């Protein structure tokens, strides 16, 4: 009697375990779950690619600055401290109060106008 109860309990436990595993796997294979998994993997891949691209850009910038310094030293070029910062020009504002404002000519693009 004890033997039958043991094997019955073991069978019930195995059935519950197998049912739980199968249901969990079925939930993972639903279209919504697959789409969410694919989206998460795409986001992770995009983030890794972005991190690598940023690292590459920083490496290029550092090596470019180093090479420019080497070339300046080899050619004997020394920057003028007054011109160390790059020059920035203010854009001329196109508004009617600006004396340099010129009204842009208007053209008619109606093909039927000349007929």
SULDAWO-V631318 format. One record per residue. N is the residue number from 1. PHI is phi in whole degrees, 0 to 359 (* if undefined). D_LAST is the distance of its C-alpha to the last C-alpha in whole Angstrom. Layout:
n,phi,d_last
N,PHI,D_LAST
N,PHI,D_LAST
This chain:
n,phi,d_last
1,*,107
2,297,106
3,298,105
4,297,102
5,296,101
6,299,100
7,289,98
8,296,97
9,297,96
10,297,94
11,296,92
12,297,91
13,298,90
14,296,88
15,295,86
16,295,85
17,298,84
18,294,82
19,297,80
20,298,79
21,297,78
22,295,76
23,296,75
24,296,74
25,293,72
26,296,70
27,294,69
28,289,68
29,262,66
30,288,64
31,303,60
32,296,60
33,293,63
34,296,61
35,294,58
36,295,60
37,296,62
38,296,59
39,296,57
40,297,60
41,294,60
42,294,57
43,296,57
44,297,60
45,296,59
46,297,56
47,294,58
48,297,60
49,296,57
50,297,56
51,298,60
52,293,60
53,294,57
54,295,58
55,299,61
56,296,59
57,297,57
58,295,60
59,296,62
60,297,59
61,297,59
62,297,63
63,293,63
64,296,60
65,297,62
66,296,65
67,293,64
68,298,62
69,295,66
70,297,67
71,293,65
72,299,65
73,292,69
74,293,69
75,269,67
76,75,68
77,268,65
78,237,66
79,291,64
80,286,64
81,300,65
82,289,63
83,254,60
84,297,61
85,277,58
86,294,55
87,283,53
88,236,50
89,257,47
90,287,46
91,288,42
92,286,40
93,285,39
94,265,36
95,225,36
96,293,36
97,280,39
98,280,39
99,294,39
100,271,38
101,290,35
102,238,31
103,291,28
104,287,26
105,293,22
106,254,20
107,239,16
108,266,13
109,252,13
110,276,10
111,291,8
112,270,6
113,291,6
114,275,4
115,267,0
